[in-house]
Amino acid sequence: MIETLISSKTRVKLLLKFFLNANATAYLRNLEEEFGESTNAIRLELNKFEEAQMLTSEPVGKKKIFKVNTSHPLFRDLHNIVLKYVGLDQIVEHVIRRLGNLEKVYLTGHFARGMDSEIIDLVFVGQIDKTYLAQLVEKAEGMIGRHIRYIAFTPEAFSTEKISENGTHPLLLWSSDKN
């Protein structure tokens, strides 16, 4: 869907990288390895985003580290578009809101690192009926056209250290009001 509006695959990858997880940072060589594209194509797109003030950068040693500008007037809108592209808005609407005694939902895996994937990794924290969760997840998968891999923890058994991987912290996707 988004590829019909934005013809640059590199630009779409950068949108996912920075606008899905506002805490994501990256430098040019890191993005080259991650995207499997030339540094020139990535540099051109990074410069356009920086020129539009959608990304900020700061030098760290010899590297120029990029980060999304969350105070940009279009940040929230672009963030929501990326959530819709991935299908996370549908997951929130059709799974999370129907589970009842749920405290938190974290996004992990590729999407937490700002990378596109056919699999969405989620961690549910709460007192959850796992049979009902499996039914809801199956319905959501059909709606978004992606596979959802999930794990459920009780609040007592959960810690973010258990779900952190490769130095990537989980992205809090949803939280109940009682926390």
C-alpha positions as CSV (number, residue, x, y, z in Angstrom):
1,M,0.0,0.0,0.0
2,I,2.6,2.6,1.1
3,E,4.9,1.6,-1.8
4,T,2.3,2.9,-4.3
5,L,2.5,6.4,-2.6
6,I,6.2,6.4,-2.0
7,S,8.2,4.9,-4.8
8,S,11.6,4.9,-3.0
9,K,12.1,1.6,-1.2
10,T,14.9,3.2,0.8
11,R,12.5,6.0,1.9
12,V,9.9,3.4,3.1
13,K,12.6,1.6,5.0
14,L,13.7,4.8,6.7
15,L,10.1,5.6,7.6
16,L,9.8,2.2,9.3
17,K,13.2,2.5,11.0
18,F,12.6,5.9,12.5
19,F,8.8,6.5,12.7
20,L,7.8,3.1,14.1
21,N,10.1,3.3,17.1
22,A,10.9,6.9,18.1
23,N,13.9,5.8,20.1
24,A,15.7,4.3,17.1
25,T,19.1,5.7,16.2
26,A,21.3,4.7,13.3
27,Y,24.3,5.8,11.3
28,L,25.0,5.4,7.6
29,R,27.1,2.2,7.6
30,N,24.7,0.6,10.0
31,L,21.8,1.3,7.7
32,E,23.7,0.0,4.7
33,E,24.2,-3.3,6.4
34,E,20.6,-3.4,7.6
35,F,19.0,-2.4,4.3
36,G,21.4,-4.1,2.0
37,E,21.5,-1.0,-0.2
38,S,24.2,1.4,-1.3
39,T,25.3,4.2,1.1
40,N,24.7,6.8,-1.6
41,A,21.0,6.0,-1.9
42,I,20.6,5.9,1.8
43,R,22.6,9.2,2.3
44,L,20.4,11.0,-0.3
45,E,17.3,10.0,1.6
46,L,18.7,10.8,5.0
47,N,19.7,14.2,3.7
48,K,16.1,14.8,2.5
49,F,14.6,13.8,5.8
50,E,17.2,16.0,7.7
51,E,16.5,18.9,5.4
52,A,12.8,18.6,6.1
53,Q,13.7,18.5,9.8
54,M,12.0,15.1,10.2
55,L,15.4,13.6,11.3
56,T,18.0,15.2,13.5
57,S,21.7,14.2,13.6
58,E,24.7,14.6,15.9
59,P,28.3,13.6,15.4
60,V,29.6,10.8,17.7
61,G,33.2,10.4,16.9
62,K,33.5,9.9,13.1
63,K,29.9,8.8,12.8
64,K,26.8,10.9,12.2
65,I,24.0,9.4,14.3
66,F,20.4,10.0,13.1
67,K,17.2,10.1,15.1
68,V,13.6,11.0,14.4
69,N,12.5,14.5,15.4
70,T,9.5,13.8,17.5
71,S,8.7,17.5,17.8
72,H,8.2,17.8,14.0
73,P,4.5,18.7,13.2
74,L,4.1,15.6,11.0
75,F,5.7,13.1,13.4
76,R,2.5,11.9,15.0
77,D,0.8,11.6,11.5
78,L,3.7,9.7,10.0
79,H,3.9,7.5,13.1
80,N,0.2,6.6,12.7
81,I,0.7,5.9,9.0
82,V,3.5,3.5,9.7
83,L,1.4,1.8,12.4
84,K,-1.4,1.3,9.9
85,Y,1.1,0.0,7.2
86,V,2.4,-2.6,9.6
87,G,-1.1,-3.4,10.9
88,L,-0.5,-2.6,14.5
89,D,-3.5,-0.3,14.6
90,Q,-5.7,-3.4,13.7
91,I,-4.0,-5.5,16.4
92,V,-4.8,-2.8,19.0
93,E,-8.4,-2.6,17.8
94,H,-9.1,-6.2,17.4
95,V,-6.9,-8.0,19.9
96,I,-5.7,-5.8,22.7
97,R,-9.0,-4.0,23.5
98,R,-10.9,-7.3,23.7
99,L,-8.6,-9.3,26.0
100,G,-9.9,-7.8,29.3
101,N,-7.3,-8.1,32.1
102,L,-4.3,-6.9,30.1
103,E,-1.7,-4.6,31.5
104,K,0.9,-4.1,28.7
105,V,1.7,-5.1,25.2
106,Y,5.3,-4.8,23.8
107,L,6.5,-5.0,20.3
108,T,9.8,-6.9,19.9
109,G,11.8,-8.5,17.1
110,H,12.4,-6.8,13.7
111,F,9.7,-4.1,14.1
112,A,11.0,-3.0,17.4
113,R,14.3,-2.4,15.6
114,G,12.5,-0.5,12.8
115,M,12.8,-3.2,10.2
116,D,10.0,-4.6,8.1
117,S,9.1,-8.2,8.5
118,E,6.3,-10.7,7.7
119,I,6.2,-11.6,11.4
120,I,5.0,-9.3,14.2
121,D,6.5,-10.3,17.6
122,L,4.3,-9.3,20.5
123,V,4.6,-9.8,24.3
124,F,1.3,-9.7,26.3
125,V,1.4,-9.0,30.1
126,G,-1.6,-9.7,32.2
127,Q,-4.1,-12.4,33.3
128,I,-5.0,-13.6,29.8
129,D,-7.2,-16.4,28.5
130,K,-4.7,-17.9,26.1
131,T,-7.3,-19.8,24.1
132,Y,-9.2,-16.6,23.4
133,L,-5.9,-14.8,22.6
134,A,-5.1,-17.4,20.0
135,Q,-8.5,-16.9,18.4
136,L,-8.1,-13.1,18.3
137,V,-4.6,-13.3,16.9
138,E,-5.7,-15.7,14.1
139,K,-8.5,-13.2,13.1
140,A,-6.0,-10.3,13.2
141,E,-3.5,-12.1,11.1
142,G,-6.2,-12.6,8.3
143,M,-7.0,-8.8,8.5
144,I,-3.4,-7.6,8.3
145,G,-1.8,-10.2,6.1
146,R,1.1,-10.8,8.5
147,H,1.9,-13.6,10.9
148,I,1.8,-12.7,14.6
149,R,4.1,-14.5,17.0
150,Y,3.4,-13.9,20.6
151,I,4.1,-14.8,24.2
152,A,2.0,-14.1,27.3
153,F,3.4,-13.4,30.8
154,T,1.6,-12.9,34.1
155,P,2.6,-9.5,35.6
156,E,4.5,-11.3,38.3
157,A,6.6,-13.4,35.8
158,F,7.4,-10.5,33.5
159,S,10.5,-8.3,33.2
160,T,11.7,-6.4,30.2
161,E,15.1,-8.1,30.5
162,K,13.4,-11.4,29.6
163,I,12.3,-10.0,26.2
164,S,15.2,-7.7,25.3
165,E,17.3,-9.1,22.4
166,N,20.5,-8.1,20.8
167,G,20.6,-4.9,22.8
168,T,17.2,-3.9,21.5
169,H,14.7,-2.9,24.1
170,P,11.1,-3.8,23.6
171,L,8.8,-1.1,22.3
172,L,5.8,-0.4,24.6
173,L,2.8,-0.6,22.2
174,W,0.0,-0.4,24.6
175,S,-0.5,0.1,28.4
176,S,-3.7,0.0,30.5
177,D,-4.6,3.1,32.5
178,K,-4.1,1.3,35.8
179,N,-0.2,1.4,35.6
